[in-house]
Amino acid sequence: MTLAIKNGYVINPADNTAGQQDVLIDADRIAAIGNGLDGDETIDATGCVVAPGLVDIHCHFREPGFESKETIASGSRAAACGGFTSVVTMANTSPPIDNAGLVELVTKRAREEACIRVYPAACATKGLHSEEITEMADLKEAGAVAVTDDGSDIPSSSVARRALEYANMVGIPYLSHCEDESLAEGGVMNEGYMATLMGLPGIPKAAEEVRIDRNIRLAELAGAHIHIQHVSTAAGVAIIRQAKQRGARVSAESAPHFFCLTDEAVRGFNTNAKMNPPLREPEDVQAVIEGFKDGTLDCIATDHAPHTYTEKDVEFALAPFGIIGLETSLALTLTHLVAPGHITLEDAVRLLTVGACVCNIPNAGMLSQGAPADLVVFDPKGEWTVTQECFASKSSNSPFIGQQVTGKVIHTLCGGAVVYSA
């Protein structure tokens, strides 16, 4: 059976092309892109954008060990609901993904249970203990697309340097969670006026910034590619911009909550607005937006971090860090970056797919003849209200519940199969 997606505005960031065309899918591949194409079945995409399936290189599916929060199966459904067809899952599970056997477990579960493509990242240090480097060559051979100790940083500069050198030697990117934990210790939100007003201990911006600078300089020393995760501060953006100007091999991401929200969202002790790094201040939001506009920040990643209702329904200081983001990422990007004119629609699609290049995910983030038929069809003007009921995730810890957003996923296709339809 062939499937024709007709009359859509086709955006292919891989070759910077966009225009009204049809897309013909034969089995699991894109057979043709052009005008007047017909198939055995048809999807009318009039008024919609047809784009490569979105790519998220920073999400937590919690399996193994925390299946009450999320599983590979439920996380993949949440991703499909948000238009994502390729995701990179983090390694801070229980047990942590620090050996080839556990990488193979995740890839096997993904093949059997996921409706999209799931690529595991593995630990940079054994047990996430920041002491002994993992066998990165074995991890890569088993299917890991990156190494990271996400959730924590490596305190020892010597160990961090060796991890970067080893990652560079085996040709795998190092995804860096930048946090000086001794400086952030005890903090639960951004250090500033709101924290003082609410009587909560703060996390200073410097806790993130000093490690962004250190880790980039260690990567330069090692000659390695480093990817900075979830950038949240103005100074952090500036450090990355300066590093790129001097030729450092650095890429960086930020998440929708860092260009949509400030620490005002914590008012009322809203635990669904508690994440790490924390929501910052208006000048930081503006700097993150500028970072996307000038290319300092390379991609948008969700840092999808599900937690159960009971875990979040506690005193603010006791609640875990993290929010979900897969189902809302595209809409928030269109609502807060495209609609105000900060970036174009084409830029938005690029930012939501270019992560494939960071983690060297083959054939992802592109829409061309012969490529896998991983696509999203979305209505860029479709309005909807975020509710708990709209989440396919097992968790609903989102600070955006109740907000009206613009940009609605209509269909998600992975390997030519419709894995989500509105």
Number of C-alpha atoms within 10 A of each C-alpha: 8 17 21 24 23 26 22 23 20 26 24 21 22 15 10 10 11 15 14 18 20 24 29 27 29 20 15 17 19 24 19 17 19 13 13 12 17 16 16 11 12 14 16 13 23 14 15 24 25 31 27 32 29 30 30 28 33 25 24 27 28 23 26 20 14 15 14 13 22 24 24 26 21 20 30 28 26 27 34 31 27 28 35 32 31 26 28 26 28 30 32 25 20 12 14 21 33 27 19 20 13 19 25 18 16 22 21 13 16 20 15 11 15 21 25 27 21 24 22 31 34 34 32 35 24 18 21 26 15 19 16 14 21 23 19 27 16 15 28 21 13 18 17 28 23 29 29 27 28 22 16 17 20 27 17 10 12 11 17 24 21 17 27 27 21 21 26 19 14 15 17 25 21 30 27 26 24 29 24 20 17 9 15 21 13 13 18 23 27 27 22 17 13 20 20 12 9 12 9 19 18 20 25 20 23 17 18 25 24 17 22 26 18 14 25 26 17 21 25 20 13 19 16 25 23 26 25 24 26 26 25 27 27 22 20 23 26 16 18 23 20 13 19 16 10 8 9 20 15 24 23 26 26 26 22 22 26 25 24 19 19 20 21 16 18 22 13 9 15 16 26 25 26 27 19 22 27 27 26 27 21 17 12 23 21 15 20 27 23 18 22 24 16 11 14 24 25 23 27 29 27 26 27 27 24 28 25 15 14 8 14 21 14 13 11 20 16 12 19 20 22 23 26 26 29 28 25 26 26 27 27 22 26 24 20 18 22 18 16 10 11 16 19 15 18 18 18 20 26 25 24 27 29 24 28 22 15 22 21 15 18 11 15 25 30 25 26 19 15 14 19 25 29 31 28 27 26 26 20 20 16 15 14 15 13 19 14 15 9 15 22 19 27 21 21 23 27 25 20 23 16 12 10 14 21 19 21 24 25 19 22 30 25 25 21 19 17 15 20 20 14 9
